[in-house]
Amino acid sequence: MSAPDKILPYAVVVVKLLKGPVEYVDRNIWEKLIQYKVELTGFLMQLGLMLVLDEQDGFAFVKHSLSEDDDAYVSWVQRRSYTYEESIMLVLLREMMAEFEIGEATTRELIKKRREIKEYAELHFKEGASRIKFLKEIDRLIDKMEENGFLQKTENHEVADEQKFRIRKIIKAKVDSEVLENFHQQLTAHSNP
């Protein structure tokens, strides 16, 4: 079996993008992505994919450029559906990111302890059955957000609530400012019957 004549210099980036988002913290891949972004865009278009690149925030991912109704549609990117509680946690993490970016941050990354994420989530729920159910599930939801790539554990700690997580900027692509505003309107309407 012979090796291919020429492997594309950005092949490793394509493979990474098909597996999930790429961030600037993965320096080698990020540098290749930036270096070959024009070639990557053209190659991915041939597969029915579009490169979404946010150089300022340091993340990139691919999404389908064709609709499912299109004859040439091929599903390359894994789609995830979220439960109601997971969606709420996703929005809350995005809100934490928005507050961090508006504030006078001295670092590029938002790092929070599990305890801080839980306390933040508690602020958004009034007393009642749905609040109690949500609070019982917060640890599971935090783990689910890590599994889905929105949180990244930065260190292990003996005390679970002291574990630190980096809230990944890719969350901004999943939950934009319009979704955040709609969430606030729903919360206001729910708390003022």
SVG drawing of the C-alpha trace seen along z (x, -y; Angstrom):
<svg xmlns="http://www.w3.org/2000/svg" viewBox="-50 -48 54 50">
<polyline fill="none" stroke="black" stroke-width="0.4" points="0.0,0.0 1.6,-3.3 1.2,-6.7 -0.9,-9.3 1.1,-11.5 0.3,-14.6 -1.6,-15.2 -3.2,-18.6 -1.1,-20.8 -4.3,-21.7 -5.8,-18.1 -5.2,-17.9 -7.3,-21.1 -10.2,-19.7 -10.2,-16.5 -10.2,-18.6 -13.0,-20.9 -15.1,-17.8 -14.8,-16.6 -15.7,-19.9 -14.7,-23.6 -11.1,-24.7 -9.8,-27.3 -6.7,-29.5 -5.5,-27.7 -4.6,-24.7 -1.8,-26.8 -0.5,-24.4 -3.9,-23.8 -5.0,-27.4 -1.9,-28.7 -2.5,-26.3 -6.2,-27.3 -5.3,-31.0 -2.5,-30.3 -4.7,-28.2 -8.2,-29.8 -8.7,-30.6 -7.8,-27.1 -9.9,-25.6 -12.9,-27.6 -12.7,-26.4 -12.2,-22.8 -15.0,-22.8 -17.4,-24.4 -16.8,-21.4 -18.1,-19.2 -21.2,-21.4 -19.7,-23.0 -19.0,-26.5 -16.1,-27.7 -17.2,-30.0 -14.1,-31.8 -14.0,-34.3 -10.4,-35.4 -11.0,-38.1 -12.5,-35.6 -10.3,-32.8 -12.6,-30.0 -13.7,-28.3 -16.2,-25.6 -18.0,-24.3 -21.6,-24.2 -23.7,-23.0 -24.0,-25.4 -26.8,-23.4 -30.3,-22.8 -31.5,-19.2 -33.9,-19.6 -31.0,-20.1 -30.2,-17.0 -26.4,-17.4 -26.9,-17.6 -24.6,-15.3 -24.6,-15.4 -21.0,-15.9 -21.6,-17.8 -23.1,-16.2 -26.3,-17.9 -27.2,-18.0 -30.5,-18.7 -30.7,-20.0 -33.3,-19.5 -35.1,-22.6 -32.8,-22.6 -29.7,-22.2 -30.8,-25.1 -31.3,-27.3 -27.8,-26.4 -26.4,-27.2 -28.0,-30.6 -26.8,-31.3 -23.2,-30.4 -23.5,-32.7 -24.8,-35.5 -21.8,-35.0 -19.6,-35.4 -21.5,-38.6 -21.1,-40.1 -17.4,-39.2 -16.8,-40.9 -18.6,-44.0 -16.7,-44.2 -13.1,-45.3 -11.5,-41.9 -7.8,-41.6 -7.6,-38.2 -8.9,-36.8 -10.5,-33.7 -13.5,-33.4 -12.6,-30.9 -15.3,-30.0 -15.5,-27.5 -18.3,-25.0 -19.7,-26.7 -19.8,-30.1 -21.7,-28.6 -24.2,-27.1 -24.6,-30.3 -25.2,-32.2 -27.8,-29.7 -29.6,-30.0 -30.1,-33.8 -32.3,-33.2 -34.9,-31.0 -37.7,-31.9 -39.0,-29.5 -41.1,-26.7 -41.1,-23.2 -39.1,-24.1 -36.4,-25.9 -36.0,-22.9 -35.8,-20.5 -33.3,-22.7 -31.1,-23.2 -30.9,-19.4 -29.7,-19.0 -27.1,-21.8 -24.1,-19.5 -25.4,-17.2 -25.9,-20.1 -22.5,-21.5 -21.0,-18.1 -23.2,-18.0 -21.9,-21.4 -18.4,-20.1 -19.2,-17.0 -20.7,-19.2 -17.6,-21.4 -18.9,-24.6 -17.0,-24.2 -13.4,-23.0 -12.1,-21.8 -8.9,-23.8 -7.9,-21.9 -9.0,-19.0 -9.8,-19.8 -10.6,-17.4 -13.7,-19.4 -16.0,-19.2 -17.4,-22.7 -13.9,-24.2 -13.2,-22.7 -12.4,-25.5 -13.9,-25.6 -13.1,-27.8 -16.2,-29.0 -15.3,-28.5 -16.0,-31.4 -17.6,-29.0 -20.7,-29.5 -21.1,-32.9 -21.8,-31.2 -24.4,-28.9 -26.2,-31.5 -26.1,-34.9 -27.3,-38.2 -30.8,-37.8 -31.3,-34.5 -30.0,-36.1 -32.4,-39.0 -35.4,-36.6 -34.4,-34.7 -34.4,-37.9 -37.8,-38.9 -39.2,-35.4 -37.7,-35.6 -39.2,-39.1 -42.6,-37.9 -42.4,-34.8 -41.4,-36.8 -44.1,-39.5 -47.4,-37.7"/>
</svg>
